Amino acid sequence: MLLNIFWGILGLYVLLSLLILPTQYRFLTTLKKEEAKNKAKGKTQGEMYDNMGAGELVVHENIQGNPVFFLANFLASVIYRIKH
């Protein structure tokens, strides 16, 4: 019984991660483009984050740092590295 609950929760987590994956991938590609644009201007990654507004920083922290999104972030990173 407990094992079935565990597998059910794990299955829902994987399903949620797969549903969120396209959004995470788009966010990652946009972030990498922004980093490349700032690198061409001679700005560091730290300066890029310093220039972000408070709302952008909160969204970025939530998308990248939330443990619920870990699997989706990991899969988006793997797909990004394969494609680029």
HELIX and SHEET records of a PDB file:
HELIX    1   1 LEU A    2  ALA A   40  1                                  39    
HELIX    2   2 GLN A   45  ASN A   51  1                                   7    
HELIX    3   3 ALA A   54  GLY A   65  1                                  12    
HELIX    4   4 PRO A   67  PHE A   69  5                                   3    
HELIX    5   5 PHE A   70  LYS A   83  1                                  14    
END                                                                             
